Structures are given as C-alpha cells and as structure tokens.
Amino acid sequence: MNDPIRTHLEGGILEVVIDRPKANAIDLATSRKMGEVFKAFRDDPALRVAIITGAEGKFFSAGWDLKAAAQGDAVDGDYGVGGFGGLQELPGLDKPVIAAVNGMAVGGGFEIALSCDLILASTEASFALPEIRAGTLADAATVKLPRRIPWHIAMELLFTGRWMDAHEAHRWGLVNEILESEDLLPRARELARLLESGPPLVFAAIKEVLRGVENLSAHDALSRIGKRQFPSVDRLYDSEDQMEGFRAFAEKRDPIWKGR
C-alpha cells in the first residue's frame, strides 16, 4: 500500500500531499503521520515554508475517514502530536503554511485548510461541513470559521452543511486566489519561494502575536508586544536579522536573512 502522506523537499520548502484514494480521507494513523511530518517541519531550521495539497482526483480531503471509524477508529482517538491532520493543535508552528485546495474540502478537510495561513483554490475546489447531517459537531470549524468570514455565512454553512464553491469562498475572503487546476501548484510554489526568501524571525513573531492577542484588546495586545512578553518578538528585537534589515534598507540592497 502506498504511503498515505507523500512529501517533497525543494530548498527550504516542504510539500505535503495527502494520498489516500479515492477521497484522501484521514484515519487515525494518517493523522498521526501528518503530525510527525509537520512537527519535523516545525523543528527543522532549514525548512521555511510548507504547502499541503491533495493527490490528483476530486478531493483535497474528505476529512475524517468514516469507513475507518466504522471499523473501530474512535472519533476521540489518538490523532497525534498536531491533533487532527497534524496542523490544528501543533504548538509553536511559527512558519508559513499554504493550502493548495485542488478539489473538495469536506469536514475535516475544510478544517485543515482553515489551519493554514494562506489558501489557494482551484476552480474545481469546493467546501462543505456536512457534520450536521451526521448529527455531530464540526468542532474546529465552529471555532475558526466565524472568525474568518461573516458570522451569518459561517453559521449557515455550519447549520445546513451546504456546499460553497471557490468563487463564493473568495468573495467572503476565505481563499486568497482562485486558479485553473494546472496553475494551482505552480502558483503555490511561486508563493512559497517568495516566503522562503523572507525573514523567518518576523514570520514567527507574526504568528505568535496573532495567537496570543486573539482575545485581548488592541491596547493590551500592543502593551504585551511593547513589553516583549512574546518570546519570538523578544528574539526578533535582539536578532542579527533585524540589524541586517536596517542595514540592507540603508544600503539599498536585498537583505540576507539568517534566522538568528
């Protein structure tokens, strides 16, 4: 049997492909494998950006594997170090992750896309949360979706389980770009190369600050930053990279980021 998770490295870019025909559904073992893949990505300073996509076919991911559940995979079982799909609960993942949604993103597949920092969608992409029809909760989407798109649209998707195509997702600001299928991965790789060339310490600070201030007022959030209460911000302010950025600007040249 083929490995359900394929990876490819190019420079500082990690490409992760969910490959479980026919729907790229995720069982407990696959989720644990994804967690290990993204944990290794997080912990390797040579890796700067990740792309996640589905293998060729109609699905980005159908989410939770109901067939595996029927055979004994518990819905509250061991999903691995990063929670379902390896991304949703992985602590300290302070590097950019791009979702290249190449087909249907259903339930947990939709939630994996929501766990990424940028979402590119093919014209064939579509999104749905059908958990309501099975009498269960789309837990991560219930938390995240109303924070990403208008409340009433998010509630409609959660309450009805209806499909949303790529163009509607783009209209609500859920996806960054829509591309023809053949252009999706090339564009994701182009964007990944741009981010790979960026300042890793700043990316880390952005992601940590966003996580840390989610429930704070603007005043309290800025106070925490100013007092250097975020480790990544404290590291950034004392870094060689910050001084390199200043010097490169003054010298009218491209900076050379070292991540330290």
ChimeraX attribute file (.defattr): number of C-alpha atoms within 10 A of each C-alpha:
attribute: neighborCount
match mode: 1-to-1
recipient: residues
	/A:1	4
	/A:2	8
	/A:3	11
	/A:4	20
	/A:5	18
	/A:6	15
	/A:7	13
	/A:8	12
	/A:9	11
	/A:10	10
	/A:11	12
	/A:12	18
	/A:13	21
	/A:14	22
	/A:15	20
	/A:16	21
	/A:17	21
	/A:18	25
	/A:19	24
	/A:20	20
	/A:21	16
	/A:22	13
	/A:23	23
	/A:24	29
	/A:25	27
	/A:26	26
	/A:27	24
	/A:28	23
	/A:29	14
	/A:30	24
	/A:31	25
	/A:32	20
	/A:33	20
	/A:34	28
	/A:35	24
	/A:36	17
	/A:37	20
	/A:38	22
	/A:39	19
	/A:40	12
	/A:41	20
	/A:42	21
	/A:43	12
	/A:44	11
	/A:45	13
	/A:46	12
	/A:47	19
	/A:48	26
	/A:49	26
	/A:50	26
	/A:51	24
	/A:52	23
	/A:53	25
	/A:54	29
	/A:55	23
	/A:56	16
	/A:57	15
	/A:58	19
	/A:59	28
	/A:60	33
	/A:61	33
	/A:62	24
	/A:63	24
	/A:64	22
	/A:65	19
	/A:66	16
	/A:67	11
	/A:68	15
	/A:69	14
	/A:70	9
	/A:71	8
	/A:72	10
	/A:73	17
	/A:74	14
	/A:75	14
	/A:76	7
	/A:77	12
	/A:78	14
	/A:79	22
	/A:80	21
	/A:81	22
	/A:82	22
	/A:83	18
	/A:84	28
	/A:85	30
	/A:86	23
	/A:87	25
	/A:88	19
	/A:89	16
	/A:90	19
	/A:91	12
	/A:92	13
	/A:93	19
	/A:94	21
	/A:95	24
	/A:96	20
	/A:97	25
	/A:98	22
	/A:99	25
	/A:100	30
	/A:101	31
	/A:102	28
	/A:103	27
	/A:104	29
	/A:105	28
	/A:106	26
	/A:107	25
	/A:108	26
	/A:109	27
	/A:110	24
	/A:111	27
	/A:112	23
	/A:113	29
	/A:114	21
	/A:115	21
	/A:116	18
	/A:117	13
	/A:118	19
	/A:119	23
	/A:120	25
	/A:121	30
	/A:122	23
	/A:123	19
	/A:124	18
	/A:125	25
	/A:126	24
	/A:127	26
	/A:128	22
	/A:129	26
	/A:130	21
	/A:131	18
	/A:132	16
	/A:133	11
	/A:134	8
	/A:135	8
	/A:136	9
	/A:137	15
	/A:138	17
	/A:139	13
	/A:140	18
	/A:141	22
	/A:142	16
	/A:143	10
	/A:144	14
	/A:145	20
	/A:146	15
	/A:147	11
	/A:148	14
	/A:149	16
	/A:150	12
	/A:151	11
	/A:152	10
	/A:153	13
	/A:154	18
	/A:155	15
	/A:156	11
	/A:157	20
	/A:158	22
	/A:159	14
	/A:160	14
	/A:161	19
	/A:162	14
	/A:163	16
	/A:164	17
	/A:165	18
	/A:166	24
	/A:167	19
	/A:168	14
	/A:169	19
	/A:170	17
	/A:171	11
	/A:172	13
	/A:173	14
	/A:174	20
	/A:175	21
	/A:176	13
	/A:177	20
	/A:178	21
	/A:179	19
	/A:180	13
	/A:181	16
	/A:182	11
	/A:183	11
	/A:184	21
	/A:185	23
	/A:186	13
	/A:187	15
	/A:188	24
	/A:189	20
	/A:190	12
	/A:191	15
	/A:192	23
	/A:193	17
	/A:194	11
	/A:195	20
	/A:196	20
	/A:197	14
	/A:198	16
	/A:199	20
	/A:200	24
	/A:201	22
	/A:202	20
	/A:203	18
	/A:204	20
	/A:205	21
	/A:206	16
	/A:207	17
	/A:208	19
	/A:209	20
	/A:210	11
	/A:211	11
	/A:212	15
	/A:213	15
	/A:214	10
	/A:215	10
	/A:216	11
	/A:217	10
	/A:218	11
	/A:219	8
	/A:220	12
	/A:221	17
	/A:222	14
	/A:223	12
	/A:224	17
	/A:225	17
	/A:226	12
	/A:227	10
	/A:228	15
	/A:229	14
	/A:230	16
	/A:231	13
	/A:232	19
	/A:233	22
	/A:234	15
	/A:235	17
	/A:236	23
	/A:237	14
	/A:238	11
	/A:239	15
	/A:240	14
	/A:241	21
	/A:242	20
	/A:243	14
	/A:244	16
	/A:245	17
	/A:246	12
	/A:247	14
	/A:248	14
	/A:249	12
	/A:250	9
	/A:251	10
	/A:252	9
	/A:253	10
	/A:254	11
	/A:255	19
	/A:256	13
	/A:257	17
	/A:258	13
	/A:259	17
	/A:260	13
